[in-house]
């Protein structure tokens, strides 16, 4: 019987040694129980919004015909949303995409530029398939990626279904539209294309206070309407952007007939909207456009 106290003593000593080791080492390390993520760029594929240090909060508003993401970048927390859209004509109007990314970069670096009661949303590429056709990517690109011949950019105007997205909206829509002197497809019906469906859904869900769409090239700021007159606020922001940027203000786009126009459809929904056409197909004209953007931000600040 004398052996049992000895055995018990040994067991107790072993236990005390283990407990002491536990406290001396700060407890069992969580690193043993939790696997480490060694990929610092990994993100959840289930999240529709991702925060990145360079870009700020982003959301995927839809995908293109070929499944490429249409991404929106958001800055600020205000109830008044200003929506800026580039690249509806993809690689044909690639300078509008670079302009939109310039705005993304600027606001990421200068968040204080957005008034406290305003949110700025930027969609740099509404037609990612068309951009891919010309520059080989749907994200940021350099001038060296752009073909030297302007004729090579024309196929990038259309989406992968060969539809001109700016003829696919429900404002006097027609299956066959016109671009300058060329007939173009407006799709099988209004909003037949996933890209136009994506922006339609976003606008109807969020009802931005104003929309600014960049195109090239004519060098002007154009008010919108769907044959029902120009909204008073649309006329106001047309003149604000034009006066600040130096572009000429126009009451309407009447160089040739347009059907199924995105900005005119937005006006049909009683949302102030303007088309800003850059002066050519090669220059971003950042300084001019930032002055116009800044003037709008000041106008909508409380």
C-alpha positions in Angstrom: 0.0 0.0 0.0 2.9 2.4 0.5 3.5 2.5 -3.2 0.2 4.3 -4.0 1.1 7.6 -2.2 4.4 7.7 -4.2 2.6 7.2 -7.5 0.0 9.9 -6.6 2.8 12.2 -5.7 4.5 11.7 -9.1 1.3 12.3 -10.9 0.7 15.5 -9.0 4.2 16.7 -9.7 3.8 16.1 -13.4 0.6 18.0 -13.4 2.1 21.0 -11.7 5.1 21.0 -14.1 2.6 21.1 -17.0 0.6 23.9 -15.6 3.7 25.9 -14.9 4.9 25.5 -18.4 1.5 26.6 -19.7 1.7 29.9 -17.8 5.4 30.5 -18.5 4.8 30.3 -22.2 1.7 32.4 -22.2 -0.8 29.5 -22.7 -1.1 27.2 -25.7 -0.4 29.3 -28.8 -3.4 30.1 -31.1 -1.1 29.6 -34.0 -1.2 25.9 -33.4 -4.9 25.7 -33.6 -5.6 28.3 -36.3 -4.2 27.9 -39.8 -2.3 30.9 -41.1 -3.2 32.7 -44.3 0.1 33.1 -46.2 -1.6 34.8 -49.2 -1.9 38.5 -48.4 -3.9 39.1 -51.6 -6.6 36.5 -50.9 -10.1 37.7 -50.5 -13.5 36.1 -50.0 -15.2 35.2 -53.3 -18.6 35.5 -51.6 -18.2 39.2 -50.7 -19.7 41.6 -53.1 -17.8 44.5 -51.5 -14.1 44.5 -50.8 -12.0 47.2 -49.1 -8.6 47.7 -50.6 -6.0 50.2 -49.5 -5.5 51.7 -52.9 -9.1 51.8 -54.2 -11.5 52.1 -51.2 -14.8 50.1 -51.0 -15.8 48.5 -54.2 -18.8 46.5 -55.5 -19.5 44.4 -58.5 -22.7 45.6 -60.1 -22.9 43.0 -62.8 -21.0 41.1 -65.5 -20.5 41.5 -69.2 -21.5 39.1 -72.0 -18.2 37.2 -71.5 -18.5 37.2 -67.8 -16.1 40.1 -66.9 -16.9 42.1 -63.8 -18.4 45.6 -63.9 -16.9 47.3 -60.9 -18.0 50.4 -59.0 -15.8 52.3 -56.6 -17.4 54.3 -53.8 -16.1 57.2 -51.8 -17.8 59.0 -48.9 -20.8 58.2 -46.8 -23.3 60.9 -47.7 -26.9 60.4 -48.8 -26.3 62.4 -51.9 -24.8 60.1 -54.5 -23.0 61.4 -57.6 -22.5 58.6 -60.2 -19.7 58.9 -62.8 -19.6 56.4 -65.6 -16.8 55.8 -68.1 -16.2 53.2 -70.9 -19.7 52.5 -72.2 -18.0 52.4 -75.5 -15.1 50.3 -74.2 -11.9 50.4 -76.2 -13.2 52.9 -78.7 -13.4 55.5 -76.0 -10.5 54.2 -73.9 -9.6 57.7 -72.7 -12.9 57.9 -70.8 -11.8 54.8 -68.9 -8.4 56.3 -68.0 -10.2 59.5 -66.9 -12.4 57.5 -64.6 -9.5 55.7 -63.1 -7.8 59.1 -62.6 -10.8 60.1 -60.5 -10.6 56.8 -58.6 -6.9 57.3 -57.8 -7.5 60.9 -56.8 -10.3 60.2 -54.4 -8.4 57.3 -52.9 -5.5 59.6 -52.1 -7.7 62.6 -51.2 -10.9 61.3 -49.5 -11.4 64.8 -48.0 -12.3 66.0 -51.4 -15.7 64.4 -51.0 -18.1 66.5 -48.8 -19.4 64.7 -45.7 -22.9 64.5 -47.0 -22.0 63.2 -50.5 -21.0 59.8 -51.9 -19.1 59.6 -55.2 -19.5 56.4 -57.1 -17.2 55.7 -60.2 -17.8 53.0 -62.7 -14.7 53.2 -64.9 -15.6 50.5 -67.4 -19.2 49.8 -68.3 -18.2 47.8 -71.4 -15.3 45.6 -70.2 -15.5 43.2 -73.2 -15.1 46.1 -75.6 -12.1 47.4 -73.6 -10.5 44.0 -73.6 -10.8 43.8 -77.4 -8.6 46.9 -77.8 -6.2 47.1 -74.9 -6.1 43.5 -73.8 -7.3 44.1 -70.2 -10.3 45.4 -68.3 -8.3 47.1 -65.6 -5.7 49.9 -65.6 -3.6 50.0 -68.8 -1.0 52.3 -70.2 -0.8 54.2 -73.5 1.6 51.6 -74.9 -1.4 49.1 -74.8 -3.5 51.3 -77.1 -3.2 50.6 -80.9 -1.6 53.3 -82.9 -4.3 53.3 -85.5 -7.6 54.8 -84.5 -9.4 52.3 -86.8 -8.3 49.5 -84.6 -10.3 50.8 -81.7 -13.6 50.8 -83.5 -14.5 47.2 -82.7 -14.1 48.0 -79.0 -17.1 50.3 -79.2 -19.4 47.3 -79.1 -20.0 44.6 -76.5 -19.3 40.9 -77.3 -22.8 40.6 -78.9 -21.8 43.4 -81.3 -24.3 45.7 -79.7 -23.7 49.4 -79.2 -24.7 49.7 -75.5 -25.5 53.3 -75.8 -28.4 52.3 -78.2 -29.7 49.6 -75.8 -31.7 51.7 -73.3 -35.4 52.4 -73.0 -35.6 55.9 -74.5 -36.9 55.7 -78.0 -35.2 52.4 -78.4 -34.8 50.8 -81.9 -33.2 47.5 -82.9 -31.2 49.4 -85.5 -29.5 52.6 -84.4 -27.2 55.1 -85.9 -23.6 56.1 -85.0 -22.6 59.0 -87.1 -23.3 57.6 -90.6 -23.1 54.0 -89.6 -25.9 51.7 -88.6 -25.3 49.9 -85.4 -27.2 47.2 -83.4 -29.4 48.4 -80.5 -29.9 44.8 -79.4 -32.9 42.5 -79.6 -34.9 44.8 -77.2 -34.2 47.5 -74.7 -31.9 46.2 -71.9 -31.2 43.0 -73.8 -27.5 43.2 -72.8 -26.2 42.3 -69.4 -24.1 45.5 -69.2 -27.1 47.8 -69.7 -29.1 45.6 -67.3 -26.4 46.0 -64.7 -26.4 49.8 -64.7 -30.2 49.9 -64.9 -30.5 47.8 -61.8 -27.9 49.9 -60.0 -29.6 53.2 -60.8 -33.1 51.9 -59.9 -31.9 50.5 -56.6 -29.8 53.5 -55.5 -31.4 56.4 -57.3 -28.3 58.7 -57.5 -28.8 62.4 -57.2 -27.0 63.0 -60.5 -25.2 61.0 -63.2 -22.3 62.1 -65.3 -21.3 59.9 -68.2 -18.0 60.4 -70.1 -17.8 59.8 -73.9 -15.5 60.8 -76.7 -15.2 62.9 -78.7 -16.9 66.2 -79.4 -15.8 68.5 -76.6 -18.9 69.5 -74.8 -21.3 69.0 -71.9 -24.7 67.8 -73.0 -28.0 67.9 -71.1 -30.2 64.9 -71.2 -33.9 64.4 -71.9 -36.2 61.7 -73.4 -38.2 64.1 -75.5 -39.9 65.4 -72.4 -37.8 68.5 -71.8 -34.7 69.1 -69.8 -35.0 68.9 -66.0 -34.2 72.2 -64.2 -31.5 70.5 -62.2 -30.0 68.9 -65.3 -29.7 72.3 -66.9 -28.0 73.6 -63.7 -25.4 70.9 -63.5 -24.8 71.1 -67.3 -23.8 74.8 -66.9 -21.9 74.2 -63.7 -19.7 71.5 -65.2 -19.3 73.4 -68.5 -18.4 76.7 -66.8 -15.8 75.1 -64.5 -14.2 72.8 -67.1 -14.2 75.2 -70.1 -16.3 72.8 -72.3 -19.2 74.3 -74.2 -22.7 73.6 -72.8 -25.3 72.1 -75.0 -29.1 71.8 -74.4 -29.2 68.6 -76.5 -27.1 66.3 -78.6 -28.4 66.9 -82.1 -25.4 66.1 -84.3 -27.3 63.0 -85.4 -30.2 61.0 -84.2 -29.6 58.8 -81.2 -32.0 56.1 -80.0 -31.7 54.0 -76.8 -29.3 56.5 -75.2 -28.3 55.7 -71.6 -28.2 59.3 -70.3 -31.6 60.1 -71.9 -33.1 57.0 -70.3 -31.8 58.2 -66.9 -33.5 61.5 -67.6 -36.7 59.6 -68.3 -36.5 58.4 -64.7 -36.3 62.0 -63.5 -32.7 61.8 -62.5 -30.5 64.7 -63.5 -27.8 63.4 -66.0 -25.3 64.9 -68.3 -23.0 63.6 -71.0 -19.4 64.9 -71.0 -17.7 64.4 -74.3 -13.9 64.7 -74.3 -12.3 66.8 -77.0 -10.7 63.8 -78.8 -10.1 60.1 -78.5 -6.6 60.3 -77.0 -6.5 62.8 -74.2 -7.8 62.3 -70.7 -8.1 66.1 -70.0 -7.9 65.5 -66.3 -7.5 69.1 -65.3 -10.5 70.3 -67.1 -12.7 67.5 -65.9 -11.5 67.7 -62.3 -12.6 71.3 -62.2 -16.0 70.3 -63.4 -16.2 67.5 -60.9 -15.0 69.7 -58.1 -17.7 72.3 -59.0 -20.4 69.6 -58.8 -19.1 68.4 -55.4 -19.4 72.0 -54.1 -22.9 72.3 -55.6 -24.1 69.2 -53.9 -22.4 69.8 -50.5 -24.8 70.7 -47.7 
